[in-house]
Amino acid sequence: MRNLFLMLVLIFSVPSHSAANPDIVDVYVVPMDDFPEDKAAEIANVMADDMQLWVKSSVRLGNLYASKLPGTNQLIAEEIIEKSQPIIRRFANSSEKTYFLILTTRDINLSAGNLRFVFASHNKGYNSSVVSLHRMVNYINGTPVFDEITKSRLYKMMKRSIGEMRFGWQRTTNINDIMYAPIMSLDDLDRMGLQHLEENTEDSGADTKLPI
């Protein structure tokens, strides 16, 4: 995990951008205690420019003391979302319409434990999601590397989460669409396009340049 944390310092070395500020933050990017604040801020700036929303990052959360799934080191995703609510709901310029996107480097799973892991988990009632980087990191010769592949995976899962929760984008079986489902492996995530294809099209997202 320490190596993964160090890899994160290489993330998203791009200039900052910001959308025109409305009264209410559209999306809060919320780093957990293991995710660097400065990198969450860079992600928020890039996402704001890409999606034309007011996307703002927060400081890191303290330890939420979320439970682990029995017999694993995986944090229970539902608890992360639930235990964060009393804190994140007090963030400046937020409202019931603000969507909160929590980032962690830890492995997560659902409380039911019927899956090996999840990349992300959503709660529409809380208008919040948690995205885990843990299984997205690329490995070369057994060493975790924060390369373009890793950055692409994280960005896709974040943009997909915002699209579904903020815009109501529907999931599809088109692998060229960022809303492709189900994502069963890293291969699916890598092949998945970067854009949401509103209409049926054969254009692939594979050649679309990441804005990071």
Rosetta blueprint (number, residue, H / E / L):
1 M L
2 R H
3 N H
4 L H
5 F H
6 L H
7 M H
8 L H
9 V H
10 L H
11 I L
12 F L
13 S L
14 V L
15 P L
16 S L
17 H L
18 S L
19 A L
20 A L
21 N L
22 P L
23 D L
24 I L
25 V L
26 D L
27 V E
28 Y E
29 V E
30 V E
31 P E
32 M L
33 D L
34 D L
35 F L
36 P L
37 E H
38 D H
39 K H
40 A H
41 A H
42 E H
43 I H
44 A H
45 N H
46 V H
47 M H
48 A H
49 D H
50 D H
51 M H
52 Q L
53 L L
54 W L
55 V E
56 K E
57 S E
58 S L
59 V L
60 R L
61 L L
62 G L
63 N L
64 L L
65 Y L
66 A L
67 S L
68 K E
69 L L
70 P L
71 G L
72 T L
73 N L
74 Q L
75 L E
76 I E
77 A H
78 E H
79 E H
80 I H
81 I H
82 E H
83 K H
84 S H
85 Q H
86 P H
87 I H
88 I H
89 R L
90 R L
91 F L
92 A L
93 N L
94 S L
95 S L
96 E L
97 K L
98 T L
99 Y E
100 F E
101 L E
102 I E
103 L E
104 T E
105 T L
106 R L
107 D L
108 I E
109 N E
110 L L
111 S L
112 A L
113 G L
114 N L
115 L L
116 R L
117 F L
118 V L
119 F L
120 A E
121 S E
122 H E
123 N E
124 K L
125 G L
126 Y L
127 N L
128 S E
129 S E
130 V E
131 V E
132 S E
133 L L
134 H L
135 R L
136 M L
137 V L
138 N E
139 Y E
140 I E
141 N L
142 G L
143 T E
144 P E
145 V E
146 F L
147 D L
148 E H
149 I H
150 T H
151 K H
152 S H
153 R H
154 L H
155 Y H
156 K H
157 M H
158 M H
159 K H
160 R H
161 S H
162 I H
163 G H
164 E H
165 M H
166 R H
167 F H
168 G L
169 W L
170 Q L
171 R L
172 T E
173 T L
174 N L
175 I L
176 N L
177 D L
178 I L
179 M L
180 Y E
181 A L
182 P L
183 I L
184 M L
185 S L
186 L H
187 D H
188 D H
189 L H
190 D H
191 R H
192 M L
193 G L
194 L L
195 Q L
196 H L
197 L L
198 E L
199 E L
200 N L
201 T L
202 E L
203 D L
204 S L
205 G L
206 A L
207 D L
208 T L
209 K L
210 L L
211 P L
212 I L
